[in-house]
């Protein structure tokens, strides 16, 4: 569902998330006990606008964890929550290792979908299907990705943890 926002007699579609953000920026937030903040500088907006399909998060729902990117020599490491993916370039493509930590109270099976690419025209996806992982334990799997890639593989690939499913 979209709202229509009028500005200089031009109607523009606005998503609920953008409308909520605009309303919050215009009216401000208050807990009812403190006075409104007075500031001479205008509020800053995020670098990228929310997508049209995104809805505002419910107050009780925590946001998605942000990926943590680090390097260990030539190995790029991306960590999101309990999932760690390591990619190391070699002559055939990339050795990609996935480590899944079971932080739940019960043994579970996990499936992690990972994509690796150059950020332009090449991407490959694989699924790591971990069997039963006991609470507090780590499952580990390694695959070779990019072995069928035509051309020069990127030195610093883009790594995405597309999904994590437990069952």
Secondary structure, 3 states (H helix, E strand, C coil): CEEEEEECCEEEEEEHHHHHHHHHHHHCCCCCCCCCCCCCCCCCCCCCCCCCCCCCCCCCCCCCCCCEEEEECCEEEEEECCEEEEEEEECCEEEEEEEEECCCCCCEEEEEEEEEECCCCCEEEEEEEEEEECCCCEEEEEEEECCCCCCCCCCCCEEEEEEEEEC
